[in-house]
Every structure is written in C-alpha cells, then in structure tokens.
Amino acid sequence: MPEVLIVGGGLEGCATAWALTQRGVTDVTILERHTVGSGGTGKSSGVVRCHYGVSSLAAMATRSLDTLEHAVDVLGEESGFHRTGYVVGVGEQNVDALHASMADQRAVGVRTEDIDRTEVAKLWPVADLEPFGAFAWEERGGYGDAYQTAQAFSAAARRAGATLRQGTEVAGLVVANGRVTGVHLTDGSTLEADAVVLTAGPWSVALLAAHGVDLPITVHREEIVLIDPGQALGEVPVFSDLVSLQYIRPEGSGELLFGNSDLAVLHPADPDRYSNQARPETVDLVVDKVGTRFPGLVDASIASTYAGCYDVTPDFNPAISRVDGIDGLVVAAGFSGHGYKISPEVGRLTADLVVDGVSSVPETPASDFRLSRFAEGALLTSPHPYVGAGQMR
C-alpha cells in the first residue's frame, strides 16, 4: 500500500511527488489518466514572473525561480526555462499601486526595479509606449516549458523512489469514518493509501463534490495566438501590458506568443471537449491590440492559434489545502493561470501539508491558500489592485 496517492500527473502533481521524496516520503504513486502533462500543463504559455500583489504568491514565484533556473542541478533535467527578463507597464491610474506592489514584492525577496520609458523602448523598439505611466522590470523573468518541466519533476521523483502509473483513471475517493483511505479506479479496482493528494485541476471538482466538498472552480477557455513578426526582433523580454490587457513573449522559433490578460468575462468550457483553435473574434482582437501596441511590426501576420483551459477560482488564486472533515486528503487546484511559475513551491507546500499540516516557509502560510476561505468570504486578493486589471495580479 503506497503511503501517498497523487491523483493527476500534471505539473503540480509531479512537483508534489518530487517534493514529498525530498521530505523523505518515497512511497508515493502518481495516478495519471492519460500521460504526464497531457492536461492543462501542455497548454501553458509558461510565462515566468514574480509580479504579484499577493505577497505569498510573489514569495512562491521568486522561490520557484531557483528550481526553474537550475533544474539540471536540482532535478537532473532541463525545465525549458529561458531568462529573457520581464517588463510590466501600467497606466497613470495604476502607478501608485505598481510601486506599492513592488515594495511588497521586494520584502519577500523579489528582484524587481523601476525602469523608465527610454529603457523599455530599447528592449521593445517596435512598441508604442506613450500610454504607460510607469514600468517595472524583473531581470530574472522569462518563460519556460511546462510540459518539459513536468517531465523533469516526474523523472526526478521516480529516481527518488516514487512510482508513476499512466493510463490510470480515478473514478472516486474512498472515505470512511471521516478519513480518506484510497481511491476507486475506473477499471473497478481500489487502491489504498494513508493520504491522497488531488492535483487534477478541474477534474478535482467532481471527486470532492461526491463527498459534499465544494471546490469553486470555473473552467475558462483561454485562447493563444502565435504571431510571425515579419522581422528579426533579436532578444526581447516578456511584456505584460496592463493598459490594453495583453501579454506577449518570444518563442524559440522567432514567433511571438500573444495572450489575453482581460479576464473580466470568463468563457466556460468542458475541459474534455473544447475547440483547440481561437475564435475569429479573438484573432480580430489580437490584430487590434498588437497593432495598437506594436505599430513597428508592419509585416506581422497570424502564424497559428490554440486554446487551453484555466481552472479559475473566485479570487483567481489556488486552493492548496487540507480538506476539512476528511483527514488525509489534500487538494492543490484552481491555479487560474499561475501554476507554471509557482509549481516548485506548490509541490513544496503540498508536501508540507501532507507531512506536517503547515507550511515550512513563513512567507507562504498555508492559511492563505486554505479551501475554506471561499465559503468564509475571505478571498485572497491584492492590497494594491490595479484598476481594470485586477484579476491576474
């Protein structure tokens, strides 16, 4: 009987398995219904930033950077991380919030600094920067490959003693006398364990609901557009534009990846059945936004599109939590688009909850991410929200 079963072999599940082995818990089995990283992980845009108004998230992001940057040394495998730098720009109405947020970020170890318009123009010479009131710069920012990182965590966990079972779908949790004792599989068999961790993204919802536990997640279909810039741009950083609510980052191919930062209206979807292409109206929006912000891209064209799903909670922040009323059960879901950049610390915190019930890092208290906060109405939000751009910060 394994000591811990992890339901979901995406990035967070594999990171948790590895983190458990680092805590000395090596009798761990990952249960993945398809293959490692085949769910939301494989659709991540992989932006790496520490710019969060919530201090615990900023702390998780900056601590995670050490693993992403040095994955070969830490995990024995590459993570696909590319350090390009990260610049975020805001309008005049958000300048004070930007500076207050940056001060909070520095307090938890984030290396972030002011950068003026002239310097940003050198980094992105094709951009129109006139509408911005201020910018922040993270030299260590960039982007990575979530699928490759999941594979790295999985391989490292298995070398440390964990087991991976792919093609193994969980049908339900086994709960007796207020404690989880294992899982039922769709093939009719049952696996027993001392503890169960749910890292199955939106598929975690039904598994909990069967036992009267509400995990408030909306599955939001997020569309990504790849742009051929029509020219060699050289080394450009990730650019988060909080004026027109878009982000753009380079691809190794020379293309640019565009993502929408306006999540004021969600587009609910079935995570098992959704179109993998951007809608025509999304492509039109990209053409408008990119054309407005980057007028120097005179020969740009649409290269391709795809879509993935965010598991969005009411405060756009994850639940990483023991489950009240069911001993031995831990959930880590609802990452709302933040999961890649904080994944090493998600694994660490989840492992802490399994082993000790509390976080081992004071800057990332488990109470911030407790599942019960949604029912309590105590949402995890930034003390310095950006007008018009609050959802993802």
N, C-alpha and C positions, 0 to 999 in steps of 0.2 A: 504494500500500500504506500503510494507516494505521500510525502509529508505535505506537499502543496501541489494543487492542480491550478494551472492558469488557463482560463478559457479565453482564447483569442491569441493567435500568433502574429499579430501586427507589431508595429514598432514598440508600443508601450508594454505589451505582453513579453516580448523578448527582452526589453530593457529590465523589466521586473525580474525575469528569470535570472539574468546575469547578476543583478543587484542582490538577489537572495543568495546566490552562490558566494558572493563576497561577504555576506553576513554569516557564512558557514552552513547555510541551508542548501544542500546539494541534491536532496531527494525531491526534485522538482520536475513536474511534467507539464509541458505546453501542449494544449489541445487546439489544433487549428483545423477548421472545417475544409479548407482548400490547401493553400500553400502559404508559406511565410510571406507576409507583406502583400497578400493578394486583395485585401480590402481597401480601406481608405488610405492606408500607408502608401500604396503605389500611386496614388493620385496627388500626393502632397506637392506643393510648389516649393517647399524646402527653404523658405526664407529664414535666415538666422539673424535675430536682433534681440537686444535686451531692453528695448524702449517700451516699458510698461509703466502705467500709473499705479498699478497694484504692486507694492513693494515685494511681496512674497513671490510673485511671478517674475519680476525683474531679477530677484536673487536666484531663482531656479534657472533662468536663462543664462545668467553670467557664470554660474557654477557648471552648467551643462557644456558651456563652450570648451572648457578644458578637455572634456572627453571627445567632443566632435573634432577639435583641432588636433588632438594627439591620439586618435583612435588606434593607430598602428601600435603605439606603445601600450595603451590601456587595454584594448580589445584584441590586439593581434591582427586586425583587419582594417582596411580603409573605410571611412564613412562617406566619402564623396564630397567632403566639405571643401568649399572654395572661399577663401578670405578675400573679398572684394572691397570691404567697407560697406557701411550702411548710412544713408543720409535720410533724414525725415524733415519735411518742411511743413510749416503751418501758416495760416493767415494771421492778420493782425489781431483778430479777436481771441486767438489762442496762444499768443506769445507768453503771457504770464503763466498760463497752465503748463506750457512747454518747459519753462525754466524751473517751475516748482517741481514738476515731474522729474526733470534731470537731477535736481538736488536730492530727491528721494532715491533715485537710482544710484547715484554716487555713494550714498550712505550704506548701500548693501553691496558695494564693490564693482558696480558697472563703470566701465571706462567710456564715458560719454562727454563730449565737449561742444561748445558753441562753434559754429563755422559760419563765415559770412557769405554773402551772395557771390562775391568775386571768386571765392574758393570753390563754391558749388558749380559755378559756371565753368571752371577749369575741369571739373570732374564730368559734367554733363554739358558740353558746349552746344548741343543741339536743343537745349531746353529753354523755354520762356519762364524766367524766374521772377518776373515782376510782381505777380500776385502774392508772393510769400512775405511774411513779416519776420520770420526767424527760422533757423535751421539748427539741427543737432547732428553730430557726426559720431559714429562708432567705428573706429578703425578695425576692430575685430569682427565686425559683421560680415555677412555674405550669404551664401546659400549652400545647401547640401543635397544629398540624395537619400530620401527617407527609406526607399526600398533597400538600397545598399547598406544603410545604417542598421536597419532591422536584421538583415542577414549577418552583419558583423556582430550584433548583440547575440543573435541566435547561436552562431558558431562559438563565440566565447563562452556562452552559458553551457553549451554541450561539452566543450573541452573541460569545463569545471565540474561536470557531473550531471547536469540537467538532461532531461530526455525531451525530444520533440516528436509529437505524433501528428503528422499531417493527414489530411483526408479523414479527420475525426470530428464529427459534428455533435455538439452538445444539445440535447433536447430539453434539459431541465436540471434544476438543482435538487439535491436530496437534503431535506431539512427535517430534523427530528428533535423534539424537545428543546426548541429554540437554538439549535446549533446545526450548521451545515456539516454534512458528513460525506459529501461526494457529489457526483453528477450522474444523470442518466444520459446515455448516448442514443442517437437516432437508430442505431442498429439493435437497440433493445437491451444492451448490456449496461452495467453500472460500474463506475469506478469510485472507490472510497478514498478519502483523504482527511488529513487533520485540518486543513484550511483550503479555501477556494478563493481565487482572485479572478474577478471579472474585468477583462480588458478587451471586451468585444465591441467597443464603440456603440453604435445604435442598436446592435443586436443584444446588448446587455439589458435593454429596457424590458423586453418580454420575460426574460429569465427572472428578473426581480419582481415584475408585476404579478407573476404566478404565486408569489408569496406575500402579496399585499404591500410591496415596497414601490414607491413612486420615484422613478428616476426621470425628471422632467427634461426630455431631450426632443428637440425638433430636428428632423433630418433636412438639411438645407442643401440643395443642389448648387454647387459653385462652378462657374464656367471659367475656363482658362483659354487665352488666345495667345498664340505664338506669332511673332511679327518678324518678317525679314526686313531689317533696317535699310537695305538697299545701299549700304556703305559700311566700311570698316570703322567701328567706333573705338577700337582699342579697349583698354581696361576701363570699364565703367562700374561704379558701385550699384548696389541695390538702392532704389529711390522710392521712398514712401511719400506720396503726395497727398497730404491731408487737406488740401484745398479742393481739388477735384476728385478726391477719394479714389485713388488708384495706386497700385504699386507695380514696379517694373524692375526686372532683373535680367542680367545676361544669362545666356545659355552657352555651354561649351561649344556648340555648333556655330556661334556667332549670331543666332537669333535672339530676340528679346521676349521674355515671358511677361505677359500682362495679367494682372489680377484686379478684381474689383474690391475696393475697401468700403463700399457703401452697403451695409447690411441692415439698413433701417427696415427693409421689407424682405422677409425670407421667402424662399421658393421651396416649399415642402416637396419631398420626393420619397420614393420607395428605394432604400439602399440596395435592394436586389434587382430592381428594374427601373433604370433611368437612361435617358439618352446620353451618349458619350460625346455629343457634339454641342457646341454653343449655338444658341438660337440666333436667327438673323438679327433680331433687335439688339442682342448683346454685341454682335460684331459691329453693328452700326454705332453702338455706344462707345466701343473701343476706338473705332475710327475717329469719332468726335473727340474723345478725351485725349487720346495720344496725339492727334493732330493739333489740338489746342496747346497741350503742354510741351510737345516736342516738334515745333514747326521746322526745325532743322532737318528732320527726317523727310526730305522732299520726295524720296523714291521708295518709301516704305510700302510694304504690302503684307496682307494676311498670309501666313505660311500654313497654319493648321490650328485646330481647336480641339479641346477635350473638356470633359466635366468630371467632377468628383463630388463627394458629399462631406459636409461638415456635420458633426453631431453637436448641436448648439443648445446650450442651457440658457435659462432665463437671464443670467448675468454674463453670458459669453465666457465663462470660466469653468474649469473642470471640477468634477467631484472625484476626489482621491480620498477614500474614506472607508473606515469600518462601517458596517451596516447595522444600525440599531435594531435590536431584537433578534438578530441572527448571528450568534457567536461564530467566529472563524471565517466570516465572509468579508472580503474587502473588494471595493469597486474602484476602478480608475477609468472614467469615461467622461464624455461631454467636453472634449478638448476645443471645440469651437474654432478650429483653425490654428491653434497654438501648439499642437502636440509635438511637432518635429523639434523645434528649438529647445524645448524643455525636457525632452524624452529621457536623457540620462538621469536627471533629478526626479522625474516621475517614477522611474524604476527604483531609485534610492528611497523615496518617500513611501512608496507602496510596500517595499520590503521592510522598512521600519515599522509600518503599521501591522504587517503580518507578525513580525518578531516581537516588537515591544509595545505596539499600540500608540506610540507617539513618535514625532519627528526627532531625528538626531541633530537637526540643523535649526538653531533658534530663528534664523531669518525666514524660514519656511515652515511656520507652525501648521500642524495638521488641522487645527481648528479652522483655518482659513478655507480649507477645501472640503469641509465636512458636508456630507449629503444632506443633513438635516437643515442646513441654512436656507434651503428653498422653502420648506414648509414653515420655517420660522420667519420668513420675510426678511432675512438678514443677508441680503445679496452681497457678493464680493465685488466691489466697484472701486474705481479710482477716486481718490480725494481731489484730483485735479482733472476733471473730464474736459475733453475737447468739444467745443460747440460744433455740432453737426458731424462729429467723427468719433463718438464715444464707444461704439460697440466693440471695436477690436483693440482698444487701448485700456 
